[in-house]
């Protein structure tokens, strides 16, 4: 099966672009922890009847987490220390987080063709590092990250990003940064 995993689906705005660029897909999974976007994503089912919304944060373990909200309530991150978004320690919602590696092992097959778009506001580092440790990154065929290295005060963040990209490339995974400007430069019509 050809599968799209949209991690950090926001309001679903990336799904039409991803389908146009790389589809059609047999199954689309949209992961979004911010409950403000549930109705908008579900409305896309009229276009994509193979779309399944998973109302949970993509994380490196299964647990309850605080999803910090920005000033407008539209920005959100598990990482309070994120430099952009105007987060407040008192403005958050409780959310379920899934262990993304375990979810992949339970729901996908190594024989699937998997496109992974990841825009999870800084949480990508622990999630991807766990995927590398347990080998689930090898299930991915095309990886479309939106990196937040310049917006997070993680220790050695640039090294961590390069390490992740190198491990993915050495596993034969195609990496295309999730940015319209970047994809246009690479010849994609977006």
N, C-alpha and C positions, 0 to 999 in steps of 0.2 A: 504494500500500500504506500501511496505517496501522502505524507502527513506534514502539516504545518503546525508548529508549536509557536504561538505568539505569547511570549512571556512579558508581562507588563503591557497588556493590550490597550490600556487607557480607555478611550471611548470606542475602540474598534476601528479608528481611522486608518490604521496601517493595513488592515485585512484586505480591502479592495486593491491596494497597491501590490501587496505580496501575491495575491491571486493573479493579478494582471501580469506581473513580472515572471512568476515561477509556476503558476498553476496550469491546469486545474489540480486540485488536491482531493483525495478520497476522503480525508478527514481533516478538520481544522479544530484545534484546541486553543481557546483564548483564556489565558490566566490573568485575572485582575483582582487585586485585593481591595481596591477602593470601591465601596458599595455605590458611590455616586454614579458610576458608569454602567451599572448592570442593565438598566433599561435600554440604553443606547446600543450596547453590544448585542443584547437579545433581539433588538429590532433588525439586526443584520441577518437573522435567520430567514427572513423573507427572500433574501438574495442567496444565502448560503445555507441550504438545509442540512449540510454536513457539519455545521458549526456547533461546538459544545463549549459552553462557558464554565470555567472552573473558578468559583469565587474564593480564591485563596492566594496568599503570597507565595511566590516561588522562593524557596529557602534551602538551606543545607540540612535542616532537620524538621521533623513534624512537631509543631508546638503552637501555642497561642502567642501572638506577637502584638506589639504596639505598632500601628501604622500611623506615622506622624503625618499630619496634614499641613499644607501650606496655608498662607493667609486667605486664599480664596476657597480652600477646601478641595481644589481640583488637583493640586500637586500632592504627591504622597511618596513616602519612602520609609523603609524599615530602619534606615540609617539616619539617626537624628543629627549626626555630625556633618551631614551633607551641607555644602556651602551655599547652595542655591535653593530656592523654594520658600524661604521665610518660615521655617518650622519652629514650633513652640512645643516645649515639653508637656504643656497642658492641653494641646489641641491634637488629639489622636483618637483613633477607633481601634478596638480590639479586633484582631483578624486571625483566622486560621492560617497557618503556614504549612506547606507541604514539603516533605523531603523530595526535591525534584528528581534526584537520582533514583530513589526508590520508586517514585511514580513512573519514571521511564521504564524501569525494569518490569514493573507490573502491567503496564499498558501498551508497550511497544515491542517490536521485534527487531533484531539485528538485520533482518531481511527487508524492513521498511526503508523507504527513502525519506529521510527526515530533514526538513528545513526548520532551523531553530532561530527565531528572531528573539533577541533578549534586550529589553529596555527596562531594567528593574532598579534604576536609581541608586546604584552603588552596591546593591546586594549581589551583583553578578560575580564579584570576586570570591566570596566564600562558596557560592553555588558551583561555579566553574572549577574551582580548586578541588572540591569534593568529587565532582564528576571525573576529573583526571585521576584522583586517588582510586576511585572504584571502577574506572574504565568505561563508565557510561558515555563519556564524550565520544567514544568510538562508534556509537550508534548514529551520530549526527553526520549528515552528508554535506549540508551547507549551513554555515553559521553566520548569522547577521546580527552582530552586537552593536549596541549603542553604548560606548564606554563612558564612564563617569569618573575617570581617573583624575581629571582636573578639578572635580567638585567634591572630592572626598579626602579627608585627612588620614587615610590609611598609611601605615608604615610601608615604605618601599613599593608604593602603588604602581609606579611606572615599570619597575622590574617585574612585579606580579602580572601586569598586563602582557608584557613581552613573553614571559614564561608560559602563560595560558595560550597565547597565540602560537608559540613555537610547538607546544605539545599537540595542539589541534592540527597544525600544518603537518607535523611529522606523522600524524595518524591519517593523512590524506584528506583532511576536511577542508573544503573550500571556504575561505573567509571573505565576506563582503560586508564592509561597515554599513550599518543601517543609518544612512543619511542620503537624502534625495540628491544633494550636490555630488557626493561621492559616487553614487550609482550612475548618475548622468555622465560623469567623467569616465566611468568604466564602460560606457556605451549602452547602458540600459535606458529604455524609454519610460521615464517616470515623471 
